């Protein structure tokens, strides 16, 4: 899963940058030394020859990846990108954006034929995942941040929990399964309440069962829950005094892996701080009206989401790629995002 807290962790680091870079460079560098660096997988070194990608110097796109690392069970799901979110800092329009890429998207993985999007990392690591995103959606990425379950739980607990509204079906599922790993916390109730890190993690993992308060199910409900919690965390973080951001960063960053250098983090952090906005606009790919569920036995990879263009059910990612590019590079955040007959009403 991300799962993991995308713009939340990214903006915590950004806030630390904006506050401390000018006042205490040594302190900042010490804090950022907690981050796990993986310069062997720098995205800018990925060979995208023959693949058209769009970019803009005033638009920063960071791929936020969620992996499920569980030390207590020796479970290492390094190949399973349970969550994939593009975090966008759009300085042209002064807008922050997040786009969820659903893991069951049926896409072309260069050198491996067609499969689910979350299989790309299993086949060739983050480099192949990036190449797959570029191939199918024509987006250039400026770096990546990989976050584990532990970081997600820590940040939720560090901000004092997050308030969400649970439905009866979500409560039934959470209290009767191991999605909330610590049994003593399997006591959530219907309605609005504050969830701790363990409970919020379980809430974000719900996929096959449970309907959200706005009627979403399956992976659509799941990614909506993720973005909802991310926004809630961000709201809590921005309400904290900046002096607390450093403590928060010191606690979280040891569970974060990135290819971004300190200089890049400083640069992006300053951009975020000087934008003067904290609202995050959201999109989910595939978009309504431009995908279908796979027929039984249609593909050898199991149930998946098949992207298609308007008026067709044939496999094609062009409409969703166009919508994604429009959202990232052209959407100004003033009205609901529209593509074709589809209007993305943020909730």
C-alpha positions in Angstrom: 0.0 0.0 0.0 1.4 3.2 0.0 0.8 3.2 0.6 1.8 5.4 1.8 1.4 8.6 2.6 2.3 10.5 -0.3 1.8 14.1 -0.3 1.7 13.9 3.5 5.3 12.7 4.0 6.5 14.7 1.0 5.0 17.9 2.3 6.3 17.2 5.9 9.8 17.0 4.4 9.0 20.1 2.3 7.9 22.0 5.3 11.0 21.1 7.2 13.0 22.3 4.2 11.2 25.7 4.0 11.6 26.3 7.8 15.0 25.0 8.5 17.0 25.4 5.2 17.5 29.1 5.8 17.9 28.9 9.6 19.8 25.7 10.3 21.3 23.9 7.3 23.3 21.6 9.6 20.2 20.5 11.4 18.3 20.0 8.2 21.1 17.8 6.7 21.2 15.8 9.8 17.4 15.2 9.6 17.5 14.3 5.9 20.3 11.8 6.6 17.6 9.5 8.0 16.2 9.0 4.5 17.2 5.9 2.7 18.9 6.9 -0.6 18.8 4.7 -3.6 20.9 6.4 -6.3 21.0 3.2 -8.3 17.4 3.8 -9.3 17.5 7.5 -10.2 14.5 8.0 -12.5 16.2 10.6 -14.6 18.6 7.9 -15.7 15.9 5.5 -17.0 16.1 5.0 -20.7 12.9 6.2 -22.3 14.1 6.1 -25.9 11.2 5.8 -28.3 8.7 6.8 -25.6 7.1 10.3 -25.8 6.7 12.0 -22.4 5.4 15.4 -21.5 7.1 17.7 -19.0 7.0 21.3 -17.9 9.7 23.1 -15.9 7.0 24.6 -13.7 5.3 21.3 -12.9 7.0 18.7 -10.6 5.8 15.1 -10.6 6.9 12.8 -7.9 5.9 9.1 -7.9 4.9 8.0 -4.5 5.0 4.2 -4.1 3.6 2.1 -1.3 5.2 -1.1 -0.3 4.2 -3.5 2.4 7.3 -4.3 4.6 6.5 -6.3 7.7 9.5 -7.0 9.9 7.4 -8.8 12.4 6.4 -11.5 9.9 9.6 -11.3 7.8 7.3 -10.4 4.9 9.1 -8.4 2.2 6.7 -7.3 -0.6 9.3 -5.4 -2.4 7.8 -6.4 -5.7 4.2 -5.3 -4.8 3.6 -1.7 -5.4 0.3 -1.7 -3.5 -0.2 2.0 -4.0 1.0 4.3 -6.8 0.3 8.0 -6.6 1.7 10.9 -8.7 2.1 13.9 -6.4 2.2 17.1 -8.5 3.5 20.5 -7.5 2.0 22.8 -10.2 3.8 26.1 -9.9 2.3 27.4 -13.1 -1.2 27.4 -11.6 -0.2 27.3 -7.9 -2.0 24.0 -7.4 -1.1 20.8 -5.5 -2.5 17.6 -7.0 -2.5 13.8 -6.4 -3.4 11.2 -9.0 -4.0 7.6 -8.0 -3.0 4.9 -10.5 -5.1 1.9 -9.8 -2.9 -1.2 -9.4 -5.2 -3.5 -11.5 -4.9 -1.4 -14.6 -4.2 -3.7 -17.6 -1.2 -2.0 -19.3 1.7 -2.7 -21.6 4.9 -3.4 -19.6 7.9 -2.8 -21.9 9.6 -6.2 -22.6 6.9 -8.2 -20.7 3.7 -7.8 -22.7 0.5 -6.8 -21.0 -0.2 -7.3 -17.3 -1.4 -5.4 -14.3 0.3 -2.2 -13.5 1.5 -3.3 -10.1 3.4 -6.2 -11.7 5.9 -3.9 -13.4 8.0 -3.4 -10.2 8.1 -7.2 -9.7 9.5 -7.6 -13.2 12.1 -4.8 -13.2 12.0 -2.6 -10.2 11.1 1.0 -9.9 12.9 1.7 -13.2 10.5 -0.5 -15.1 7.5 0.8 -13.2 8.5 4.3 -14.4 9.0 3.1 -17.9 5.6 1.5 -17.9 3.9 4.7 -16.6 5.7 6.7 -19.3 4.8 4.2 -22.0 1.1 4.2 -21.2 0.5 7.7 -19.9 3.3 9.9 -21.5 4.3 11.5 -18.2 7.8 12.4 -17.2 8.5 11.9 -13.5 11.0 14.0 -11.5 11.7 11.4 -8.8 10.1 8.9 -6.5 9.4 8.4 -2.8 8.8 4.9 -1.5 7.0 4.6 1.9 6.3 1.5 4.0 3.3 0.7 6.3 5.4 1.7 9.4 5.8 5.3 8.1 2.1 5.5 7.5 1.2 4.4 11.0 3.8 6.6 12.6 2.7 9.8 10.9 -1.0 9.2 11.8 -0.1 8.6 15.4 2.3 11.5 15.5 -0.4 14.0 14.5 -2.9 12.6 17.0 -4.9 10.4 14.6 -7.2 11.4 11.8 -11.0 11.9 11.7 -12.9 9.8 9.2 -16.5 8.7 8.7 -17.0 4.9 8.6 -20.0 3.0 7.1 -21.6 0.0 8.6 -20.0 -2.3 6.0 -16.5 -0.8 6.7 -16.9 -1.2 10.4 -18.0 -4.8 10.1 -15.0 -5.7 7.9 -12.4 -3.9 10.0 -13.6 -5.4 13.3 -13.8 -9.0 12.0 -10.5 -9.2 9.9 -6.8 -8.7 10.4 -6.8 -5.5 8.4 -6.4 -3.8 11.7 -3.3 -5.8 12.8 -3.5 -5.0 16.5 -6.5 -6.8 17.8 -7.1 -4.4 20.7 -7.9 -1.7 18.1 -10.6 -3.6 16.3 -13.3 -1.6 18.0 -14.2 1.1 15.4 -17.8 2.3 15.2 -20.2 3.6 12.5 -19.9 7.4 11.9 -17.2 10.0 12.4 -14.4 9.2 14.8 -10.6 9.6 15.2 -8.6 6.6 14.0 -5.1 5.9 15.3 -2.3 4.7 12.9 -3.2 1.0 13.1 -6.9 1.7 12.5 -6.2 4.2 9.7 -3.9 1.7 8.0 -6.6 -0.9 8.1 -9.2 1.5 6.8 -6.9 2.4 3.8 -6.4 -1.3 3.0 -10.1 -2.2 2.6 -10.6 -3.3 -1.0 -12.9 -6.2 -1.7 -15.5 -5.5 1.0 -17.0 -2.3 2.4 -18.6 0.7 0.8 -17.4 4.3 1.4 -19.7 7.0 2.6 -20.0 8.2 -1.0 -20.8 4.8 -2.4 -17.4 3.6 -3.7 -16.4 0.0 -3.6 -13.4 -2.2 -4.5 -10.2 -0.5 -5.6 -12.0 2.8 -6.3 -13.1 2.9 -2.7 -9.7 1.9 -1.5 -7.8 4.6 -3.3 -10.4 7.2 -2.3 -9.8 6.2 1.4 -6.1 6.6 0.9 -6.4 10.1 -0.6 -8.9 11.0 2.2 -6.5 10.0 4.9 -3.6 11.7 3.2 -5.6 14.9 3.1 -6.6 14.6 6.7 -3.0 14.0 7.8 -1.9 17.0 5.7 -4.5 19.2 7.4 -3.2 18.1 10.8 0.4 18.6 9.9 -0.1 22.1 8.5 -1.8 23.1 11.8 1.2 22.1 13.8 3.9 24.7 14.7 6.9 24.5 12.4 9.1 23.6 15.3 7.3 20.3 15.5 7.8 19.4 11.9 11.5 18.6 12.5 10.6 16.1 15.2 8.0 14.6 12.9 10.4 14.3 10.0 13.1 12.6 12.2 10.6 10.0 13.2 9.2 9.3 9.7 12.1 9.6 7.2 13.8 6.4 8.3 11.0 4.5 6.7 11.3 6.5 3.4 13.4 5.6 0.3 14.0 8.1 -2.5 16.2 9.0 -5.4 16.0 12.7 -4.6 19.1 14.5 -3.3 18.9 17.0 -0.4 19.4 19.8 -2.9 16.3 18.6 -4.9 14.3 18.3 -1.7 15.2 21.8 -0.7 14.3 23.1 -4.2 11.0 21.4 -4.3 10.3 22.2 -0.6 10.8 25.9 -1.2 8.5 25.7 -4.2 5.7 24.2 -2.1 6.1 26.6 0.8 6.1 29.7 -1.5 3.0 28.6 -3.5 0.7 29.8 -0.7 -1.8 26.9 -1.0 -2.5 23.8 1.0 -5.5 22.3 -0.8 -4.8 19.1 -2.7 -6.8 18.3 -5.8 -7.4 14.7 -6.6 -7.8 12.4 -9.6 -8.1 8.7 -10.1 -7.0 6.7 -13.2 -8.8 5.2 -14.9 -11.5 7.8 -15.1 -15.2 7.1 -15.3 -16.5 6.3 -18.7 -13.1 5.3 -20.1 -12.6 1.8 -18.7 -14.4 -1.5 -18.2 -13.9 -4.6 -16.0 -12.3 -7.6 -17.8 -14.6 -10.4 -18.8 -14.2 -13.8 -17.0 -11.1 -15.5 -18.5 -10.4 -12.6 -20.9 -6.8 -12.3 -19.8 -4.4 -14.6 -18.0 -3.7 -12.1 -15.2 -7.1 -12.4 -13.5 -9.6 -9.6 -13.0 -8.3 -6.3 -14.2 -9.4 -2.8 -15.4 -9.3 -2.4 -19.2 -8.9 1.2 -20.4 -10.6 2.3 -23.6 -11.5 5.4 -25.6 -14.9 7.0 -26.0 -17.4 4.8 -27.8 -15.2 1.8 -27.7 -14.5 -1.1 -25.4 -11.2 -2.1 -27.1 -8.0 -1.9 -25.2 -6.5 1.6 -25.4 -4.9 3.9 -22.8 -5.0 7.1 -25.0 -8.1 8.7 -23.4 -6.9 8.1 -19.8 -3.4 9.4 -20.8 -4.9 12.5 -22.3 -7.0 13.1 -19.2 -4.0 12.6 -16.9 -1.9 15.0 -18.9 -4.7 17.6 -18.9 -5.1 17.3 -15.1 -1.4 17.5 -14.4 -0.3 20.2 -16.8 -3.4 22.3 -17.6 -5.9 22.0 -14.7 -5.9 25.3 -12.7 -8.0 24.0 -9.7 -10.7 26.7 -10.0 -13.5 24.4 -11.0 -14.2 20.7 -11.0 -11.8 18.9 -13.4 -13.6 17.8 -16.6 -12.6 15.4 -19.4 -15.0 14.6 -22.1 -18.4 14.1 -20.5 -16.7 13.2 -17.2 -16.6 15.7 -14.4 -14.4 14.9 -11.4 -16.3 16.3 -8.3 -13.9 16.3 -5.4 -15.4 15.2 -2.1 
